[in-house]
């Protein structure tokens, strides 16, 4: 068995295993499994792995760093001509990276301040003008569940104002909220709180249907609390190499 074939077999088995976990978790809480998207996080893995996952039908892919995502998205497009891959930015976003990010990202899940939302609005407008984009940018508001500024995210008390700012932008489309469970918290505590924020946001803006929560270790708990998108890296791709290829 060649190395490429062996990797394809491993990724296929891993994807099936994670999908099975999602289906079982949904069945436990009487939710349709189709309502939960498996979002592979391909950071530090080669474009060939991302392309293999897309061939398996996982055509939404996520990256954490613009420096890696930009070239990788181009490589995947070359490997899979005609396949519509949607790229999600799930890492903290610096404003000086916006010009690049809006060229490759279909979704930014980490909008955590009005300043960032405004900068993205200007960046998307410029990209639309020169033809680097053909549509507005889908965004999720990243919620800081514990208020720790070092981890990124908008404090819960500031979420309504940020959501209002996103809604006012014709270049951005609000899709929902996301969060990373604080390290010192139980998943139940974290996702219960995020679920409440998501519910309030959805009641005010019915189009904000998405709740991005849960990763390899805690996706079942996140689904129980209403997650519509689980961001999975290790359970699909294995332990990450120390550096990107």
SERO-4910 file (N, C-alpha, C, O; in steps of 0.05 Angstrom, whole numbers):
BEGIN
 pado doro    nc1    nc2    nc3   cac1   cac2   cac3    cc1    cc2    cc3    oc1    oc2    oc3
  Unk    A     17    -24      0      0      0      0     18     25      0     36     28     17
  Unk    A     13     43    -19     29     67    -20     22     86      3      1     83     16
  Unk    A     40    105      8     35    124     29     10    140     25     -5    145     43
  Unk    A      5    148      0    -19    164     -7    -44    147     -2    -63    157     10
  Unk    A    -44    122    -11    -67    105     -7    -72    100     23    -95    100     32
  Unk    A    -50     95     37    -52     90     66    -65    114     80    -82    111     98
  Unk    A    -56    138     73    -67    162     85    -97    165     78   -113    172     96
  Unk    A   -104    159     54   -133    160     45   -150    141     62   -171    148     71
  Unk    A   -140    117     66   -154     97     82   -158    107    111   -179    104    123
  Unk    A   -136    118    122   -137    128    150   -157    151    153   -173    151    172
  Unk    A   -157    169    134   -175    192    135   -204    183    131   -222    194    145
  Unk    A   -208    164    114   -235    154    109   -246    142    135   -269    146    142
  Unk    A   -230    125    148   -238    112    172   -243    132    194   -263    130    209
  Unk    A   -226    152    197   -229    172    218   -254    189    213   -268    195    232
  Unk    A   -259    196    188   -283    212    182   -308    196    189   -327    207    200
  Unk    A   -308    171    182   -331    154    189   -335    152    219   -358    153    229
  Unk    A   -313    149    234   -314    147    263   -326    172    275   -343    170    293
  Unk    A   -317    195    266   -327    220    277   -356    224    269   -372    233    286
  Unk    A   -363    218    245   -391    220    237   -409    202    253   -431    210    260
  Unk    A   -399    178    260   -414    160    277   -418    173    305   -440    171    316
  Unk    A   -397    186    315   -400    199    341   -422    221    340   -438    224    358
  Unk    A   -421    236    318   -441    258    315   -469    246    314   -488    256    326
  Unk    A   -472    224    298   -499    212    296   -509    201    322   -532    204    329
  Unk    A   -491    189    338   -499    178    364   -507    201    383   -526    199    398
  Unk    A   -491    222    382   -496    245    400   -523    258    393   -538    266    411
  Unk    A   -528    260    368   -554    272    359   -577    254    367   -598    264    376
  Unk    A   -574    228    364   -595    210    371   -602    212    401   -625    209    409
  Unk    A   -582    217    417   -586    219    446   -604    242    453   -618    241    474
  Unk    A   -604    263    437   -620    287    444   -642    292    423   -652    314    421
  Unk    A   -648    272    407   -669    273    386   -665    296    367   -683    311    361
  Unk    A   -640    299    357   -634    319    337   -627    304    311   -614    283    312
  Unk    A   -634    315    288   -625    303    262   -595    307    259   -585    329    263
  Unk    A   -581    286    252   -552    289    249   -544    309    227   -523    320    228
  Unk    A   -562    312    207   -556    331    186   -555    360    195   -545    377    181
  Unk    A   -565    365    219   -564    392    230   -537    400    243   -533    423    251
  Unk    A   -519    381    244   -492    386    256   -471    382    234   -468    360    223
  Unk    A   -456    403    228   -435    402    208   -408    393    221   -400    404    242
  Unk    A   -395    374    209   -368    367    217   -349    385    202   -347    383    177
  Unk    A   -334    402    216   -316    421    204   -287    412    210   -278    417    232
  Unk    A   -273    400    191   -245    393    196   -228    417    199   -229    436    183
  Unk    A   -210    417    219   -191    438    223   -164    427    213   -152    409    226
  Unk    A   -155    437    190   -132    425    177   -105    439    182    -86    434    167
  Unk    A   -104    455    202    -79    470    207    -56    450    212    -59    430    225
  Unk    A    -33    458    200     -8    443    202     -9    416    187     11    401    188
  Unk    A    -30    411    172    -31    387    155    -30    396    126    -39    419    120
  Unk    A    -20    380    108    -16    388     80    -43    391     65    -63    381     73
  Unk    A    -40    406     43    -64    409     25    -75    383     16    -98    380     10
  Unk    A    -57    363     13    -67    337      4    -86    324     23   -106    311     15
  Unk    A    -82    328     49   -101    319     69   -128    334     67   -149    321     68
  Unk    A   -126    360     64   -150    376     61   -166    367     36   -191    365     37
  Unk    A   -152    362     14   -165    353    -10   -178    325     -6   -200    321    -16
  Unk    A   -165    307      8   -176    281     13   -202    283     29   -222    270     23
  Unk    A   -203    301     49   -227    305     65   -249    316     47   -273    308     50
  Unk    A   -242    335     30   -262    346     12   -274    325     -7   -297    325    -13
  Unk    A   -256    307    -16   -266    285    -33   -285    267    -19   -303    254    -31
  Unk    A   -283    266      8   -302    250     24   -328    265     29   -346    254     43
  Unk    A   -330    289     19   -354    304     23   -353    325     44   -372    340     48
  Unk    A   -330    327     57   -326    348     78   -315    373     65   -291    379     67
  Unk    A   -332    387     51   -323    409     34   -323    436     49   -316    457     37
  Unk    A   -330    436     74   -324    459     92   -299    452    108   -298    432    121
  Unk    A   -278    469    106   -253    464    119   -245    489    135   -252    512    127
  Unk    A   -229    486    156   -222    508    173   -192    510    177   -177    490    177
  Unk    A   -183    535    180   -155    541    185   -153    562    207   -172    577    212
  Unk    A   -130    563    221   -126    582    243   -108    605    235   -110    626    248
  Unk    A    -92    602    215    -72    622    209    -73    630    179    -73    612    162
  Unk    A    -74    656    174    -75    665    147    -51    656    131    -54    649    107
  Unk    A    -27    657    143     -3    650    128     -4    622    116      7    617     95
  Unk    A    -17    604    130    -19    577    121    -44    573    103    -43    559     83
  Unk    A    -66    586    110    -91    582     96    -91    592     68   -102    579     50
  Unk    A    -79    615     63    -80    627     36    -68    608     15    -81    601     -4
  Unk    A    -42    600     19    -30    581      0    -44    554     -1    -47    542    -22
  Unk    A    -54    545     22    -66    518     22    -93    519      7    -99    500     -8
  Unk    A   -108    540      9   -133    541     -5   -128    541    -36   -143    529    -51
  Unk    A   -107    554    -45   -100    554    -73    -91    526    -82    -99    517   -103
  Unk    A    -76    512    -65    -67    485    -72    -90    466    -74    -91    449    -92
  Unk    A   -109    468    -55   -133    450    -56   -149    456    -81   -159    437    -93
  Unk    A   -152    481    -88   -166    487   -113   -153    475   -137   -167    466   -156
  Unk    A   -127    473   -138   -112    461   -160   -116    430   -159   -118    418   -180
  Unk    A   -117    419   -135   -120    390   -133   -149    381   -139   -153    359   -149
  Unk    A   -168    399   -134   -196    392   -138   -210    413   -155   -228    427   -145
  Unk    A   -203    415   -180   -216    435   -197   -246    430   -199   -255    408   -203
  Unk    A   -261    452   -196   -290    449   -198   -304    441   -173   -329    441   -172
  Unk    A   -289    435   -151   -302    427   -126   -304    452   -109   -284    466   -104
  Unk    A   -328    458   -100   -332    483    -84   -325    478    -55   -342    469    -39
  Unk    A   -301    485    -47   -293    483    -19   -298    510     -5   -291    531    -16
  Unk    A   -310    509     18   -315    533     34   -295    533     57   -293    515     73
  Unk    A   -280    555     59   -259    558     80   -268    575    103   -280    597     99
  Unk    A   -264    566    127   -271    580    152   -246    589    166   -227    573    170
  Unk    A   -245    614    174   -224    624    192   -233    620    221   -253    631    229
  Unk    A   -218    603    236   -227    598    263   -206    606    284   -209    601    308
  Unk    A   -185    620    275   -165    630    293   -169    660    298   -184    673    284
  Unk    A   -156    670    319   -157    699    324   -147    714    300   -126    707    289
  Unk    A   -161    735    293   -155    750    268   -145    777    275   -158    793    288
  Unk    A   -120    783    265   -109    810    268   -118    827    244   -120    817    222
  Unk    A   -123    852    250   -133    870    229   -114    873    205   -123    877    183
  Unk    A    -88    870    211    -69    873    188    -69    849    170    -55    849    149
  Unk    A    -84    828    176    -86    804    159   -112    804    143   -117    786    127
  Unk    A   -129    824    147   -156    823    135   -155    824    105   -170    809     92
  Unk    A   -138    840     93   -136    842     64   -131    814     52   -143    808     31
  Unk    A   -114    799     64   -109    772     55   -132    753     61   -140    737     44
  Unk    A   -142    753     85   -162    734     94   -187    736     77   -199    715     70
  Unk    A   -196    760     70   -221    762     55   -218    752     26   -238    749     12
  Unk    A   -193    745     18   -190    734     -9   -196    704     -9   -205    693    -29
  Unk    A   -191    690     14   -195    661     14   -217    652     32   -228    630     28
  Unk    A   -224    667     53   -244    657     73   -273    662     63   -279    684     54
  Unk    A   -289    642     65   -318    644     61   -332    651     87   -353    664     87
  Unk    A   -320    643    109   -332    648    136   -309    656    155   -288    644    155
  Unk    A   -315    676    171   -297    682    194   -313    677    219   -333    690    224
  Unk    A   -304    658    235   -318    650    259   -310    666    284   -320    661    306
  Unk    A   -291    684    281   -278    695    305   -280    726    306   -261    740    313
  Unk    A   -303    736    298   -307    765    300   -314    772    330   -334    763    340
  Unk    A   -296    787    342   -299    791    371   -299    820    380   -298    826    404
  Unk    A   -300    839    361   -301    867    369   -313    884    346   -312    875    323
  Unk    A   -323    907    353   -334    925    333   -312    934    314   -316    938    290
  Unk    A   -288    939    325   -265    948    308   -259    927    287   -254    934    264
  Unk    A   -259    902    295   -254    881    276   -276    879    255   -271    875    231
  Unk    A   -301    881    264   -324    880    246   -322    903    225   -327    899    202
  Unk    A   -315    926    235   -313    949    217   -290    945    197   -292    951    173
  Unk    A   -267    935    207   -245    930    189   -251    909    168   -244    911    145
  Unk    A   -266    888    176   -274    867    157   -293    879    136   -292    872    113
  Unk    A   -311    897    145   -330    910    126   -314    924    105   -320    922     81
  Unk    A   -294    940    113   -278    955     93   -262    935     76   -260    940     51
  Unk    A   -251    914     88   -236    895     72   -252    880     51   -244    877     29
  Unk    A   -276    872     59   -294    858     41   -303    877     18   -304    869     -5
  Unk    A   -309    902     25   -318    921      5   -296    925    -16   -301    926    -40
  Unk    A   -271    927     -7   -249    931    -25   -245    906    -43   -240    909    -67
  Unk    A   -247    882    -30   -244    858    -46   -266    854    -66   -261    845    -89
  Unk    A   -290    862    -60   -312    861    -79   -307    880   -102   -313    873   -125
  Unk    A   -296    903    -96   -292    923   -117   -271    914   -138   -275    919   -162
  Unk    A   -250    900   -128   -229    892   -147   -233    864   -157   -217    854   -173
  Unk    A   -254    850   -149   -260    824   -159   -247    801   -144   -248    778   -153
  Unk    A   -235    806   -120   -224    785   -104   -245    769    -89   -240    747    -79
  Unk    A   -269    780    -87   -292    766    -76   -316    771    -94   -317    790   -110
  Unk    A   -336    753    -92   -361    757   -107   -385    759    -89   -408    761    -99
  Unk    A   -381    756    -63   -404    756    -44   -395    767    -17   -372    768    -11
  Unk    A   -415    775     -1   -408    783     27   -396    761     42   -395    738     34
  Unk    A   -385    767     66   -371    748     83   -390    739    105   -401    755    120
  Unk    A   -393    713    108   -408    702    130   -391    704    155   -367    698    155
  Unk    A   -403    712    178   -388    715    202   -403    703    226   -428    703    227
  Unk    A   -388    694    245   -398    687    272   -385    705    292   -362    712    290
  Unk    A   -400    712    312   -390    727    335   -377    708    355   -390    690    365
  Unk    A   -351    712    360   -338    695    380   -343    706    408   -338    729    413
  Unk    A   -354    689    425   -361    697    452   -340    688    472   -331    665    471
  Unk    A   -332    706    489   -313    700    511   -330    691    535   -343    708    547
  Unk    A   -331    666    541   -348    655    562   -338    663    589   -354    666    608
  Unk    A   -312    665    592   -300    672    619   -290    700    621   -280    708    642
  Unk    A   -292    716    599   -282    743    600   -252    747    599   -242    769    604
  Unk    A   -237    725    592   -208    727    591   -200    739    564   -203    726    544
  Unk    A   -189    764    564   -183    776    538   -160    762    523   -158    765    499
  Unk    A   -144    748    537   -121    735    524   -129    712    505   -114    705    487
  Unk    A   -153    702    509   -162    679    493   -180    688    470   -190    671    455
  Unk    A   -184    713    467   -202    723    446   -231    720    453   -238    705    471
  Unk    A   -248    733    438   -276    732    443   -287    758    454   -273    773    467
  Unk    A   -313    762    449   -327    785    459   -340    779    486   -354    759    488
  Unk    A   -335    796    506   -349    792    532   -379    790    527   -391    803    510
  Unk    A   -392    773    543   -420    767    539   -437    793    539   -456    796    523
  Unk    A   -431    811    557   -446    836    559   -444    854    535   -461    871    530
  Unk    A   -423    850    519   -419    866    495   -429    853    469   -428    865    448
  Unk    A   -438    829    472   -447    814    448   -470    828    433   -469    831    409
  Unk    A   -491    838    447   -513    851    431   -503    874    414   -512    877    392
  Unk    A   -485    891    425   -475    914    410   -459    905    386   -461    916    364
  Unk    A   -443    884    389   -427    873    367   -445    861    346   -441    866    322
  Unk    A   -465    846    354   -484    835    335   -498    857    319   -501    855    295
  Unk    A   -506    878    333   -519    900    319   -500    913    298   -509    920    276
  Unk    A   -474    915    305   -455    926    287   -452    908    262   -450    919    240
  Unk    A   -452    882    266   -450    864    243   -474    866    225   -472    867    201
  Unk    A   -497    867    237   -522    869    222   -524    894    205   -535    893    183
  Unk    A   -512    915    214   -513    941    199   -495    940    174   -498    957    157
  Unk    A   -477    921    173   -458    920    150   -470    904    128   -477    881    131
  Unk    A   -471    916    104   -480    901     81   -459    882     70   -465    864     53
  Unk    A   -435    885     79   -413    867     70   -410    842     87   -396    823     79
  Unk    A   -424    842    110   -422    819    128   -450    807    132   -470    821    132
  Unk    A   -450    780    135   -476    766    140   -473    751    167   -457    733    169
  Unk    A   -489    759    186   -488    745    212   -500    717    210   -522    714    201
  Unk    A   -484    697    219   -493    670    218   -498    657    245   -511    637    247
  Unk    A   -486    670    266   -490    658    293   -467    665    311   -454    686    308
  Unk    A   -461    647    330   -441    652    350   -423    627    352   -430    605    344
  Unk    A   -399    632    363   -380    610    368   -366    615    394   -365    638    404
  Unk    A   -354    594    405   -337    597    429   -319    573    432   -325    551    422
  Unk    A   -298    577    447   -280    556    455   -284    552    485   -283    572    500
  Unk    A   -289    528    494   -293    524    523   -268    531    539   -246    522    532
  Unk    A   -270    548    560   -247    555    576   -235    530    588   -249    511    595
  Unk    A   -208    530    590   -194    506    599   -203    497    627   -203    473    632
  Unk    A   -209    515    645   -215    508    672   -245    501    676   -253    494    698
  Unk    A   -261    503    655   -289    498    657   -296    470    647   -283    459    631
  Unk    A   -318    459    658   -329    434    647   -342    441    620   -353    463    617
  Unk    A   -342    423    601   -357    428    576   -386    435    581   -397    452    567
  Unk    A   -398    422    600   -427    427    606   -431    456    613   -450    469    603
  Unk    A   -415    466    631   -418    494    639   -414    513    615   -429    532    612
  Unk    A   -393    508    600   -387    525    577   -408    525    556   -417    547    548
  Unk    A   -417    502    548   -436    501    526   -465    508    534   -480    518    518
  Unk    A   -471    504    560   -497    514    570   -498    544    568   -518    556    559
  Unk    A   -476    558    576   -476    587    575   -476    597    546   -491    615    540
  Unk    A   -461    584    528   -461    592    500   -488    588    488   -497    604    472
  Unk    A   -502    566    495   -528    561    485   -548    583    492   -565    590    476
  Unk    A   -545    594    516   -563    616    524   -557    641    507   -576    655    499
  Unk    A   -531    647    503   -524    670    486   -534    666    458   -545    684    446
  Unk    A   -531    642    447   -540    635    420   -570    639    418   -580    649    398
  Unk    A   -585    630    438   -614    632    438   -623    661    438   -642    668    423
  Unk    A   -611    677    455   -618    706    455   -612    719    428   -628    735    418
  Unk    A   -590    712    417   -582    724    391   -602    715    369   -610    732    353
  Unk    A   -609    690    369   -627    679    349   -655    691    352   -668    696    332
  Unk    A   -663    696    377   -690    708    381   -691    736    369   -712    744    358
  Unk    A   -669    750    371   -668    778    361   -664    778    330   -675    794    316
  Unk    A   -647    759    321   -640    758    292   -643    729    283   -624    713    286
  Unk    A   -666    721    273   -672    693    266   -652    681    246   -650    657    245
  Unk    A   -638    698    231   -619    686    212   -594    676    225   -578    662    213
  Unk    A   -590    683    251   -566    675    266   -570    647    278   -572    644    302
  Unk    A   -571    627    261   -579    600    269   -556    583    278   -561    562    290
  Unk    A   -531    591    273   -509    574    278   -497    577    306   -495    600    316
  Unk    A   -489    555    318   -474    555    343   -451    536    339   -454    512    339
  Unk    A   -427    548    336   -403    533    331   -389    527    358   -379    545    371
  Unk    A   -389    501    366   -378    494    392   -372    464    391   -386    448    378
  Unk    A   -351    457    406   -344    429    408   -321    422    390   -319    430    367
  Unk    A   -302    406    401   -279    397    386   -276    366    391   -295    353    399
  Unk    A   -253    356    385   -250    327    385   -258    314    412   -271    293    412
  Unk    A   -251    327    434   -255    314    460   -283    319    471   -292    303    489
  Unk    A   -297    339    462   -322    346    476   -346    351    457   -365    364    464
  Unk    A   -344    340    433   -365    346    413   -392    336    421   -412    348    415
  Unk    A   -393    313    435   -419    302    444   -433    321    463   -457    325    460
  Unk    A   -418    333    481   -430    352    500   -440    376    485   -462    386    491
  Unk    A   -424    386    467   -432    410    451   -457    405    436   -475    422    435
  Unk    A   -460    381    424   -484    375    409   -508    374    427   -530    382    420
  Unk    A   -505    363    451   -527    362    470   -537    389    477   -561    392    484
  Unk    A   -520    409    476   -528    437    482   -535    454    458   -539    478    460
  Unk    A   -536    441    434   -545    455    411   -525    463    390   -532    477    371
  Unk    A   -500    453    392   -481    460    371   -490    451    344   -501    430    340
  Unk    A   -485    469    324   -491    462    296   -466    458    280   -467    452    256
  Unk    A   -443    462    293   -417    459    279   -396    451    299   -390    465    318
  Unk    A   -384    427    295   -363    418    312   -337    420    296   -335    410    274
  Unk    A   -317    432    309   -291    438    296   -271    417    305   -262    417    328
  Unk    A   -265    398    287   -250    374    294   -223    373    279   -223    375    254
  Unk    A   -202    370    294   -176    367    282   -164    339    288   -162    322    271
  Unk    A   -156    335    313   -141    311    321   -156    285    315   -144    266    305
  Unk    A   -182    284    321   -197    260    317   -199    252    287   -203    229    281
  Unk    A   -195    271    270   -195    266    241   -168    261    230   -163    242    215
  Unk    A   -149    279    237   -123    280    223   -100    268    239    -79    264    229
  Unk    A   -105    264    265    -84    254    282    -70    277    297    -78    300    294
  Unk    A    -49    270    312    -34    291    326    -20    309    306     -9    300    286
  Unk    A    -21    335    312    -10    354    293     21    354    293     33    351    314
  Unk    A     33    356    270     62    360    269     70    386    282     53    404    285
  Unk    A     95    388    290    104    412    305    104    437    287    100    459    296
  Unk    A    108    433    261    108    456    242     92    449    218     87    425    212
  Unk    A     82    469    205     67    465    180     85    455    158    108    462    157
  Unk    A     75    437    141     91    427    118     96    449     98    109    445     78
***
